[in-house]
Amino acid sequence: MILAPLSTEKAIRLMESENKLVFLCEKQDTKTSIKEDLEKQFGVKIVSVNTLIGPDAKKKAYVTFAEDSPAIDLATKLELM
């Protein structure tokens, strides 16, 4: 389950340069479940999902979108921009 999108400087830079968004998610979420949840919830195409558990014990998902699903459009829909 996706908890929230992140809008840090690094996340904004990734969105503009690599068509990626960063989300906080629950620790038990898998890459497949994150991908399916986002595709179903927002109707976007996802190329890959990379996850990271940081030193603060929070799990982040770095989601790369397909060329025909710009990350900036989803960020606007989520009111990050």
Steps between C-alpha positions, in 0.01 A plus 500: 500500500638837399509744792606828337701649214823680588578847369861555600755675278643165394154363417418805286834468318433129430153584374634753250809311383406129522116495501492357856294567811583402858236361736502397865351155544456237767786263578312185401419632151674326212609657172224314318228614739619862481496486118153344485360745756627808315392373158151423628462816706628755247475322163869546411758268346802416715831372367671412830485536877807518725463496877721622780474481877683801639676550831177652636335155444262636235456325168515709184399389153670660199251453216604543135214579265464412131562764234126542436428557873698809606575516872437873500135441404448270798685744726264775390202274567640426848560876555876463546568777250 
